[in-house]
Amino acid sequence: MNFNLTYKSVSGFKFGLLLCSAFILGSVHISYSSANNEMSSAEIFQPVAEKLIKQGVDSAFIYNLINDQNVKFDEGFVKINVIGSGKAADYSSHYNTRAVSKSKTFLEENLAILQAAEDKYGVPKEVITSILYVETRHGGYLGNNNIVSVFLSTALADQSIFIDMNSRTLKETYNNDSEELNKYLTKLKDRAKYKTKWAMEQLVALEQLNKLSPVPITEIKGSWAGAFGMSQFLPSSYVSWAVDGNGDNVVNLFDKEDAIYSVGNYLSSNGWGKTETKKRKAVWHYNHSNAYVDAVLKLSELIIS
């Protein structure tokens, strides 16, 4: 299917009908081999577009998304979001002497806005400061991956060719450890389905984000997991918990005030409380890693001392 030719021949509602009809009549079987340089990203993303239309996402929005010049297929996102980097996350550098010093300076320089956020949401300013350091070094490292490309690529993870690709990668990684290899291979299909579902949820959220974000969504860059801004929110998190911190009626997570308030609102909305259990549960909701939770809370304690 040639999306460009289809779009030029019709417009608006007719485009939606034609695209839907083409999908209903039968999916085109295409090869995703990285050696096939003739395929456009729009053609590669066709199975994802089909699913989004079935879920009620506007067809014109989907067309614009998959044909944007900034949006590209990258099998690297399919690999890292399904099987990871092969290394356990190390958060030790997030609460070392440098981290504490930088965080104390950030807190001092932004005390008024951090205190206002603490007063409103009940989340200590040290914890908000800590989250922002662990996530992006207070905005110093925001990531350079096109988030739309991340989600569109990862949404293909349950396709058999990508399951095979990830299977080969695992075999190359754990070729001398059959026990570890078998453990990961056994979980691979379920993991691929889970990450596909996750990516689809984020793509659906992008339609709403597109209406709210002051930054065009196809220009937003972030992590390989699709998180963006100083607070590293996913699109679904932005839609649910991002707030305006500086009163300009715009929610921009690349803006310091908005990021600070949004972190406070996120943790408050997800159970932050006075007990250690509630604190850990709220931070764990932000990132499902006990090592991450430990790093955030430890840094916040060191900022106070």
C-alpha positions as CSV (number, residue, x, y, z in Angstrom):
1,M,0.0,0.0,0.0
2,N,1.3,3.4,-0.9
3,F,0.1,5.9,1.7
4,N,1.4,8.9,-0.2
5,L,-0.6,8.0,-3.3
6,T,-3.7,7.2,-1.3
7,Y,-3.6,10.5,0.5
8,K,-3.1,12.6,-2.6
9,S,-6.1,11.0,-4.2
10,V,-8.6,11.8,-1.4
11,S,-8.8,13.9,1.7
12,G,-10.4,14.2,5.1
13,F,-13.2,11.7,5.7
14,K,-12.7,9.9,2.4
15,F,-9.1,9.2,3.3
16,G,-10.2,7.6,6.5
17,L,-12.7,5.4,4.7
18,L,-10.2,4.3,2.1
19,L,-7.6,3.5,4.6
20,C,-10.0,1.6,6.8
21,S,-11.3,-0.3,3.7
22,A,-7.8,-1.2,2.6
23,F,-7.1,-2.7,6.1
24,I,-10.4,-4.6,6.2
25,L,-10.0,-6.1,2.8
26,G,-6.7,-7.6,3.9
27,S,-3.4,-6.7,5.4
28,V,-0.4,-6.5,3.2
29,H,2.3,-9.0,4.2
30,I,5.6,-7.1,4.2
31,S,9.2,-7.9,5.1
32,Y,10.8,-5.9,7.8
33,S,14.3,-7.0,7.0
34,S,16.7,-4.2,7.7
35,A,18.2,-5.0,4.3
36,N,15.1,-3.9,2.5
37,N,15.9,-0.2,2.0
38,E,13.0,0.4,-0.4
39,M,10.3,0.3,2.3
40,S,9.2,3.6,3.8
41,S,8.6,3.9,7.6
42,A,4.9,4.4,6.8
43,E,4.8,1.0,5.1
44,I,6.6,-0.7,7.9
45,F,4.2,0.9,10.4
46,Q,1.1,-0.3,8.6
47,P,0.2,-3.1,11.1
48,V,0.3,-0.5,13.9
49,A,-1.8,2.0,11.9
50,E,-4.4,-0.8,11.4
51,K,-4.6,-1.5,15.1
52,L,-4.9,2.2,16.0
53,I,-7.8,2.7,13.6
54,K,-9.6,-0.3,15.1
55,Q,-9.2,1.4,18.5
56,G,-10.8,4.5,17.2
57,V,-7.8,6.8,16.7
58,D,-8.4,9.4,14.0
59,S,-7.0,8.1,10.6
60,A,-5.8,11.5,9.5
61,F,-3.8,11.8,12.7
62,I,-2.3,8.4,12.1
63,Y,-1.4,9.3,8.6
64,N,0.4,12.5,9.6
65,L,2.2,10.6,12.4
66,I,3.6,7.8,10.3
67,N,4.5,10.0,7.3
68,D,6.2,12.8,9.3
69,Q,9.9,13.3,8.2
70,N,11.1,13.1,11.9
71,V,9.5,9.6,12.4
72,K,11.5,6.6,11.5
73,F,11.4,2.9,12.1
74,D,14.3,1.7,14.3
75,E,14.6,-2.0,15.2
76,G,16.9,-0.9,18.1
77,F,13.8,0.3,20.0
78,V,12.2,-3.1,19.5
79,K,15.3,-4.8,21.0
80,I,15.9,-2.6,24.0
81,N,12.3,-2.2,25.0
82,V,11.7,-5.9,24.9
83,I,14.9,-7.6,26.0
84,G,16.7,-4.6,27.6
85,S,20.4,-3.7,27.4
86,G,21.6,-6.9,29.0
87,K,22.9,-4.9,32.0
88,A,21.3,-4.3,35.4
89,A,20.5,-0.6,36.1
90,D,23.2,1.0,38.3
91,Y,21.9,4.0,40.2
92,S,24.9,4.4,42.5
93,S,26.1,7.5,40.8
94,H,22.7,9.2,41.4
95,Y,23.5,9.7,45.1
96,N,27.2,10.3,45.1
97,T,28.9,13.5,46.3
98,R,28.4,15.2,43.0
99,A,24.7,14.3,42.8
100,V,24.2,15.6,46.3
101,S,26.0,18.9,45.6
102,K,24.2,19.5,42.3
103,S,20.8,18.7,44.0
104,K,21.5,21.1,46.9
105,T,22.3,23.9,44.4
106,F,19.2,23.2,42.4
107,L,17.0,23.3,45.5
108,E,18.6,26.5,46.7
109,E,18.2,28.2,43.3
110,N,14.6,27.1,42.9
111,L,13.5,27.1,46.5
112,A,10.4,29.3,46.0
113,I,8.8,27.1,43.3
114,L,9.8,23.8,45.0
115,Q,8.3,25.0,48.3
116,A,5.1,26.1,46.6
117,A,4.8,22.6,45.0
118,E,5.5,20.9,48.4
119,D,2.8,23.1,50.0
120,K,0.3,22.2,47.3
121,Y,0.9,18.4,46.9
122,G,2.5,17.4,50.2
123,V,5.5,16.0,48.5
124,P,8.8,17.2,50.1
125,K,10.8,19.5,47.9
126,E,13.9,17.3,48.4
127,V,12.1,14.4,46.9
128,I,10.9,16.4,43.8
129,T,14.5,17.6,43.4
130,S,15.8,14.1,43.7
131,I,13.4,12.7,41.1
132,L,14.4,15.4,38.6
133,Y,18.1,14.7,39.2
134,V,17.8,10.9,38.8
135,E,15.7,11.4,35.7
136,T,17.5,14.1,33.8
137,R,20.2,15.7,36.0
138,H,17.7,18.6,36.4
139,G,17.2,18.9,32.7
140,G,20.9,18.5,31.8
141,Y,20.2,15.2,29.9
142,L,16.8,14.9,28.2
143,G,17.5,12.1,25.7
144,N,17.8,12.3,21.9
145,N,15.3,9.7,20.7
146,N,12.2,10.7,18.8
147,I,9.4,9.4,21.0
148,V,6.9,8.8,18.3
149,S,9.5,6.5,16.6
150,V,10.0,4.7,19.9
151,F,6.4,3.8,20.3
152,L,5.6,3.0,16.6
153,S,8.7,0.8,16.4
154,T,8.1,-1.0,19.7
155,A,4.4,-1.6,18.8
156,L,5.7,-4.0,16.2
157,A,7.4,-6.2,18.8
158,D,4.9,-9.0,18.7
159,Q,5.4,-9.5,14.9
160,S,7.0,-12.9,14.4
161,I,10.0,-11.5,12.5
162,F,10.9,-9.3,15.5
163,I,10.4,-12.1,18.0
164,D,12.9,-14.1,15.9
165,M,15.2,-11.1,15.8
166,N,15.2,-10.8,19.6
167,S,15.5,-14.5,20.0
168,R,18.7,-14.4,17.9
169,T,20.0,-11.5,20.0
170,L,19.4,-13.4,23.2
171,K,21.2,-16.4,21.9
172,E,24.2,-14.3,20.9
173,T,24.2,-12.6,24.3
174,Y,23.9,-15.7,26.5
175,N,25.5,-18.3,24.3
176,N,27.7,-19.6,27.2
177,D,24.8,-19.7,29.7
178,S,22.1,-22.0,28.5
179,E,20.1,-21.7,31.8
180,E,19.9,-17.9,31.6
181,L,19.2,-18.1,27.8
182,N,16.3,-20.6,28.3
183,K,14.8,-18.4,31.0
184,Y,14.7,-15.4,28.7
185,L,13.6,-17.3,25.6
186,T,10.7,-18.8,27.6
187,K,9.4,-15.3,28.5
188,L,10.1,-13.7,25.1
189,K,6.7,-14.0,23.4
190,D,4.8,-12.8,26.5
191,R,7.3,-9.9,26.9
192,A,6.8,-9.0,23.3
193,K,3.0,-8.9,23.6
194,Y,3.3,-6.9,26.8
195,K,5.5,-4.2,25.3
196,T,3.4,-4.1,22.2
197,K,0.3,-3.4,24.3
198,W,2.3,-0.8,26.3
199,A,3.4,1.0,23.1
200,M,-0.1,1.0,21.7
201,E,-1.4,2.6,24.9
202,Q,1.2,5.3,24.5
203,L,0.3,5.9,20.9
204,V,-3.3,6.3,21.8
205,A,-2.3,8.8,24.4
206,L,-0.3,10.7,21.8
207,E,-3.5,11.7,20.1
208,Q,-4.5,13.6,23.3
209,L,-0.9,14.8,23.9
210,N,-1.0,16.3,20.3
211,K,-3.8,18.6,21.4
212,L,-2.2,19.7,24.6
213,S,1.6,19.9,24.1
214,P,3.1,23.2,23.1
215,V,5.9,21.2,21.3
216,P,4.8,19.3,18.2
217,I,4.8,15.6,19.2
218,T,6.8,14.5,16.2
219,E,9.6,16.8,17.3
220,I,9.7,15.7,21.0
221,K,12.9,13.8,21.9
222,G,13.4,11.7,25.0
223,S,14.6,8.4,26.3
224,W,14.7,5.1,24.4
225,A,11.6,4.2,26.4
226,G,9.8,7.3,25.1
227,A,9.8,9.3,28.3
228,F,10.4,13.1,27.8
229,G,10.9,16.4,29.5
230,M,12.7,17.2,32.7
231,S,10.4,14.8,34.6
232,Q,10.6,12.1,31.9
233,F,6.9,11.4,31.6
234,L,5.4,9.0,29.2
235,P,2.5,10.4,27.0
236,S,-0.1,8.6,29.2
237,S,1.5,10.2,32.3
238,Y,1.5,13.6,30.7
239,V,-2.2,13.3,29.9
240,S,-3.0,12.1,33.5
241,W,-0.7,14.1,35.8
242,A,1.2,16.9,34.0
243,V,0.2,20.3,35.3
244,D,0.8,24.0,34.7
245,G,3.3,25.2,37.3
246,N,4.0,28.8,36.1
247,G,0.4,29.9,35.3
248,D,0.8,30.4,31.6
249,N,-2.0,28.0,30.8
250,V,0.4,25.7,29.0
251,V,1.8,22.4,30.3
252,N,5.4,22.1,29.0
253,L,7.5,19.4,30.7
254,F,10.6,21.1,29.3
255,D,9.8,24.0,31.5
256,K,11.2,23.8,35.0
257,E,8.2,25.1,36.9
258,D,5.8,22.8,35.1
259,A,8.1,19.8,35.6
260,I,8.4,20.5,39.3
261,Y,4.7,20.8,39.8
262,S,4.0,17.8,37.6
263,V,6.3,15.6,39.7
264,G,4.6,16.7,42.9
265,N,1.2,16.0,41.4
266,Y,2.3,12.6,40.1
267,L,3.6,11.4,43.4
268,S,0.7,12.8,45.3
269,S,-1.9,11.3,43.0
270,N,-0.1,7.9,43.2
271,G,-0.2,7.5,47.0
272,W,2.6,9.6,48.5
273,G,2.2,9.7,52.3
274,K,4.0,9.9,55.6
275,T,4.8,6.2,56.0
276,E,7.8,4.6,54.3
277,T,5.5,2.1,52.6
278,K,3.5,4.9,51.0
279,K,6.6,6.8,50.0
280,R,8.1,3.8,48.3
281,K,4.9,2.8,46.6
282,A,4.5,6.3,45.0
283,V,8.1,6.4,43.8
284,W,7.9,2.8,42.5
285,H,4.9,3.8,40.5
286,Y,7.2,6.4,38.8
287,N,9.7,3.7,37.9
288,H,9.1,0.0,38.6
289,S,12.5,-0.6,40.1
290,N,13.4,-1.0,43.8
291,A,16.9,0.2,42.9
292,Y,15.4,3.4,41.5
293,V,13.2,3.8,44.6
294,D,16.2,3.4,46.8
295,A,18.3,5.9,44.8
296,V,15.5,8.6,44.9
297,L,14.8,8.3,48.6
298,K,18.5,8.1,49.5
299,L,19.4,11.2,47.5
300,S,16.5,13.1,49.0
301,E,17.8,12.3,52.5
302,L,21.3,13.3,51.7
303,I,20.1,16.6,50.3
304,I,18.7,17.5,53.8
305,S,21.8,16.5,55.7
